[in-house]
Amino acid sequence: MIDASIFLRRALLADAIFSGVAALGFAFGASAVAMLFNLPEALLRETGLFLIAYTALVGWLASRATVAKPLILLVVIGNGAWTVGSIALLLSGAVSPNLAGALMIVAQAIATGMFAELQFLGLRKSADVVAA
């Protein structure tokens, strides 16, 4: 367990807000987003549903003064993997987004990578909890 620094908690909260907005847009507006960005509707809807659960976890972690270090590491590693996976998806040819879609994928990959970095820095600023 760690005593979560304010920096870590704010980085988690920002991630939860960003992910929550994306979750709602993708889950409930998949059809419109798919047409706007020329991306598969099913991919967007499933991503949105995943992000609903992710937002709940990260929001909960942000609300805790003491958290399990492995959960924070899972979030950091997950955000790093999401970043790499987003760019790999774009370069793979598995999807054919229009320019706006490609820019959206790159922008969210950059944002997610930034969250991973901020959360890692916040983790380093957090103190281990000593059992009494």
Disulfide bonds with the S-S distance in Angstrom:
none
